[in-house]
Amino acid sequence: MEMAFSSLYEEKCPFTRDYNLIKNELKNIDDYDKTCIETAFHGVNQMVLGEWGNNTACQIILVTDGSTGVGPMSLKESLSTLNQRTSKIPFPVPFSFLSCI
């Protein structure tokens, strides 16, 4: 599965082992409004659970623009508010399934 992310996430191709398909989709990803890695992690969690549930281990490869983001949706902000979160809005890592990032 390939997903593009910013303040939202979008599935670009389904789960596959076709590396050529993945490479082609990577070449066609556009720039979006901002970098929000937390959004990407929420998206990965939703998509993996939707496809396989929580009993399948997954390897996750995160390709970014090199930025951790700026402002309220940045990785710095996400990590600095970990202790202030409620169970309704948890940080998505660790995932609900076995994984390796």
C-alpha positions in Angstrom: 0.0 0.0 0.0 1.3 3.5 -0.8 -0.1 6.6 0.9 0.5 10.3 0.4 0.1 12.5 3.5 0.0 16.1 4.6 -2.8 17.4 6.9 -4.8 14.5 5.3 -3.8 11.2 3.9 -4.6 9.5 0.6 -4.1 5.9 -0.5 -2.1 6.0 -3.8 -2.0 2.2 -4.5 -3.3 -0.8 -2.7 -1.2 -3.3 -0.6 1.1 -5.0 -3.1 4.4 -6.7 -3.6 4.7 -5.2 -7.1 7.8 -2.9 -6.5 7.4 -1.4 -10.0 3.9 -0.2 -9.2 5.2 1.3 -5.9 8.1 3.0 -7.7 5.8 4.4 -10.4 3.4 5.8 -7.8 6.3 7.4 -5.8 7.3 9.3 -9.0 3.7 10.7 -9.3 3.2 12.0 -5.8 2.4 15.7 -5.6 3.3 18.2 -2.9 0.6 18.9 -0.4 -0.2 21.6 2.1 2.1 20.5 5.0 4.1 17.7 6.6 2.1 15.9 9.3 3.7 12.6 10.2 1.1 11.9 12.9 -1.6 12.0 10.2 0.4 9.5 8.2 0.7 7.1 11.2 -3.1 7.4 11.8 -3.7 6.5 8.1 -1.3 3.6 8.2 -3.0 2.2 11.3 -6.5 2.6 9.7 -5.5 1.0 6.5 -3.6 -2.0 7.9 -6.4 -2.7 10.4 -8.9 -2.4 7.7 -7.0 -4.8 5.4 -5.7 -7.4 7.8 -6.7 -6.6 11.4 -4.2 -6.6 14.2 -2.8 -10.1 13.8 -0.5 -9.5 10.9 2.9 -8.0 11.3 3.8 -5.2 8.8 6.9 -3.4 7.7 6.4 0.3 7.2 8.6 2.4 5.1 8.1 6.1 5.6 9.3 8.4 2.8 9.1 12.1 3.7 10.2 15.4 2.3 12.7 15.6 5.1 10.6 18.0 7.2 9.1 17.3 10.6 6.4 19.9 10.0 5.7 23.3 11.4 3.2 24.4 14.0 0.3 22.5 15.6 0.5 19.4 13.4 4.3 19.1 13.5 6.1 16.0 14.9 7.6 18.2 17.6 4.2 19.4 18.7 2.8 15.9 18.6 5.6 14.5 20.7 5.5 17.4 23.2 1.8 16.8 23.9 2.0 13.1 24.4 1.2 13.4 28.2 -1.7 15.7 27.6 -3.7 13.4 25.3 -6.9 11.6 26.1 -7.9 8.1 25.1 -10.1 9.6 22.4 -7.2 11.1 20.6 -4.2 8.9 21.3 -0.8 9.2 19.5 -0.9 6.5 16.8 2.4 4.8 17.7 2.8 2.1 18.8 0.4 0.8 16.2 -2.4 -1.6 17.0 -0.6 -4.3 15.1 3.0 -5.7 15.2 5.2 -3.5 13.1 8.6 -2.3 12.1 9.1 1.3 10.9 
